Amino acid sequence: MEPRRISVLISCVSHPNESGTNLQAIIDAVKDGEIKDAKIVRVVSNRVKAFGFQRAKEAGIPTLYHNLKKFGEQSPQYQDDLLLREFYDKALADLILQDQPHLIVCAGWMHIVSPAFLDPLERAGVPTINLHPALPGAFNGINAIDRAYQAFLEGSITKTGVMIHYVIAEVDAGKPLVIKELDMMKGETCAQLEQRMHSLEWVAIVQGVQLALSNLPSVNNPEITK
């Protein structure tokens, strides 16, 4: 069986010990066979200093830099911001499809993709999944961990979590593949919660990739994993 081809999208540029760790979890799981019959064919980022590029280089994985601002500078005909984002997303999809992936994984990708990105992939039969640090329907969008922590302090929630979900045009609203709950702890700082969340993410992202691959048309095993 030919390895299933995976493209991974990343953005984070924080401290090397923190940046690209979800990507690293995927790299290690593919290498160790935890993610079976798979190959990462490219790592894509919209941030030139994304430390995940270094992780990819060390693993011998090709990379691609695709930045909205740079794309706009090279495409002065798109003066309207919405039009520019649409053509940027279409160009991103076209670049990714050149690698003929079976699956796209957003692992810290900080750019909301539009139908201009999703539609060509859907026509090609290539699903996109995303890691989001919140439970389904809770804290969609940015700063999810901070917002969950504040809600806990206010007594509104007692747990948060991580999900891997299919990507649709509505932000963080696609069908979940993996759901991991995490009890919140009294006296814990937001930074401590974030670290526990990261540890949960590394497990969830590997499970999500494997499950998404198993759900491709040649294998019928649709599930939600907890």
N, C-alpha and C positions, 0 to 999 in steps of 0.2 A: 504494500500500500504506500502510495506517495504521501509524504508528509503534508498535512494541512498547512496552508500558508497564512501567517498572521502579520498584520501591520499594526504597530502600536503608536498611538499619538500621545505626546507628553508636552508639558509646558513649564513645570516648576524649575526655579533657578535658586532655591534656597541653599543652605549649608549642604556640602557633599554627603554628609551622613544622613541627611533627611531627604534630599532631592533624588527623584528617580527610584525610590525604594520599591514602589509597586512594579515598575518595569523590571527591576532586579529580581523580584519574586517570580515574575513570569520567565525571565531568562533562566533562572536556576531550575524552575520546575520543568521547563522544556529540556534542559540539559540532563536532569536527573530522571526524566521519563515520567514524572508525576503528571505532566500534561503530555498525553500520548500522541505519537504520530504527528508531530507538529514542528514547525520551523518559523522563526521570526524572520521575515524577509526584509523588513525595514522599520526603523524608528523615525518618526516624523515629529518635528517640534516647530512651534511658532516663536520660540525664544532661542536666539543664537547661543546664549550661555547656559542653556539647560544642561545640568550635569548628567542627565540621562544619555546625552551624546557620548560622554566619556564611557559610561557603562556599556553602551552599544559597541563602541570602538574596541573596548577590551574583550568583548564577546565575539568580535568579528562580524558584527551586524551592520549593514549599510544604513546610512542616515540621510535625512532630507530636511533642509531648513526652508520653511514656507511661512513668511511673516506678512501680516496684513498691511502694515505701514510700508514695507519695502515693495510689496506688490502694487500698492497705490502709486508709489513713486515711479514705478516702471510702467504704469498703466494710466497716464494722465487723462485718457478719454473718459474714465469713470469718475466724474466730478461729484456725483451724488453718493453720499455715504452708504445708503442702502443698496444702491446699484453696485458699488465697489465691493461690499461684503458678499453680495450674491455671486459676482464673478470670481471673487477670491475663493469662495466655497466650491464653485464649479471647477475651478482650476485645481483645487486640492483633491477633489474626487478624481479628476482625470489623472493626476500624478499618481495617486494611490493605486488606481486601477491598472496602471502600467505594470505593476508588480504582480498582478493577477492573484490577489489575496482571496482566501476563503472567509476571513473574519477580520474585522477592524476592532481594536480595543483602545478605548480612551482611558488612559491611566494617569489622571492629573492633567487632562487637556482643558485649558482654560479659554475656550472659545466656543460660543454657542453656535452650533452648526444649523444651517437652514435647509429647506427642501432642495436648494440648489446643490447641496452636498449629498443629501440623503437619497434623492430620487435616482440619480445615476447608479448609485450603489444598489438600490432596491431592484432596478432593472437588470443589473448584473447578478442579482442573487447573492449579494454580499451583505450580511448583517453587521451592524455596529453595536457594540456593548460599551457601557460606561460604569465606572465606579463612582458612587456618590455616598458621602459620609453621613447618611441619615436613613431613617426608616421610610418605607414607601408613604408618600403623601405628607411627610413631615419635613419642613425646612428645605424645600426645593430651592435650587439656585446657590448663590455664593454664601460663604461664611456659615455653612451649616453647623459646624461644630461649635462655633462661638454662640450662635443663636440657640442651639440646644442647651448649652451650658447656662445661658441666661434664663432660659425657660425653667431649668432645674432649680436655679436659685430662687425663682419666683414661685416655685411649688407647682408648676404646671405639668411637669413630666417627671418620671422616675427612671426612665431608660431611654437610650438612643440606640444607634446602631449603624450598620453599613449595608448597602445593597449594591448588587450588580444588576443592571437592567438594560434591556434593549433601548436603543436611542430612537426617539421620534422627534418631531418638530417641537413639541411641547417640552420644556426643560424638565429633566429628571422625572418624567411622567410615563416612561415606557414600561412595558411588562417586566416585572422583576424576575431574575433568574436565581439569585442567591440573596438571602436575607440573614443577617447576623445581628442579633440583639446584644446590647451591652447595658448592664445595670450601672447607673450613675452612683457615685459615692460621696457621702457627706464629707465636707472638708477638703475635697480634692480641688486642685486648681484647674483652670482651663487647660494649661499646658500639660498637666498630668493626664487629663482626659484625652487630649489630643494624641498623646503617645500611646495610650491604650487603644485608641481608635486605629492608629497606624498599624499596630500589631494585628488587629482584626482585619484590616484591609488586605494585608499580605496573604492571609488565608482565603479571604473571600475572592480576591482577584484570580487566584489560581483555580479555585473551584468554578468560578464563573466562566473562565476561558475554556476549561475542559468541558463544562456542560454545554456551552454555546457550540463548541465543535461537534459534540455528540448529537446536537439538535439540527445539524445541517441535513439537507434533504436525504442524503444516503443513509443516515442513521436516525431512527425515530425513537426518541426517548425523552419527550418533553417533561420537565419537572421544575419545581422550585425547591432549592436546597436550603435548609436551615442548619 
